[in-house]
Amino acid sequence: MCLFTLAAFTALLTRERQCRTEFNDMIGNAWQDCVAWYMSALKVFPEDTPEGQNLRVSIPTDLPEAAAGTGSGGTPEAPIPGDNP
């Protein structure tokens, strides 16, 4: 019984790790898309236009100090039991 439970738990951890990796990849792609959109928008709307001023004022381009160190919006990733980095 314990071996089956351990095997099931290990399989669950493996799947969770795979899902987390896929999710992080998707978030990374979404972030790159947002950055590309912003860079394109800055070219389309010059700084001296109302739209350009609004873009530059309303969209933050600096990370808060707490988030800058972790690369994940300030929330450190929780460790997975049995996961050896």
N, C-alpha and C positions, 0 to 999 in steps of 0.2 A: 504494500500500500504506500509506504513512504517513498519508494523508488519511483512509483508511478506519479506521485504528487510532485516529487522533485523534477522528474522529466517534464511534466506538464508546466511547472513553473519556469523551468529553463526555456522551454519552447515559447512561453508567453513573453519572457524577457527578450528573447531573440526577435520575436515579431515586433515588440514595442520599439526596440532599437532600430529595426528596419523602417518602421513607420516614422519614427522621429527623424531619421536621416532623410527620408523622402520629403517630409514636411519642411525641414530646414532647407533642402534644395529648392523647393517651391517658393519659400519665403525669400531666398536669395535671388531667385529669378524675378520675383515680383519687385524686389528692391531695385534691381538693375533696370527693370522697365520704368520704374518711377524716376530714377535718376536720368535715364535717357529722355523721358518725357519732359522733365524739368529743363534739361539742357536744350532741347528743341524749342520749348516754349520761350526760353530766354532769347533765342535767335529770332523767333517770329515776332515777339513783342519787345522792342527796344526799351531801354531804361527810361527814356524820356516820354514814354506814353503812359496813360493811366493804367492800362493793363499790365505793362511791364513793371510799373511801380508797385502795383498790387501783388504781382507774383513775388517780387523780391522782398516785400514786407511781410506777406502772409504765410509764406512757406519757410519754416526754419531749415537752415542748412548746417547748423552746428548741433552736435549731440550734447545732451547734458553731461556734465562731468562724470556722474555715476554710470552712465551708459557707455561712455567712451572706453572704459577699461575692459568691459566684458564682451562687447560686440553683439550683445543680444538684448538691447533695449534696457539694460540695467538689471535684468533678472538672470542670475547665474543658473546654469543648467543643473538640475538635481542629479546626484550620482545614482547609478543603477547598481543594486546589490550584485556582487559577483563580477562587475565590469571592471577589468583592470586596464586603465589607460596606458 
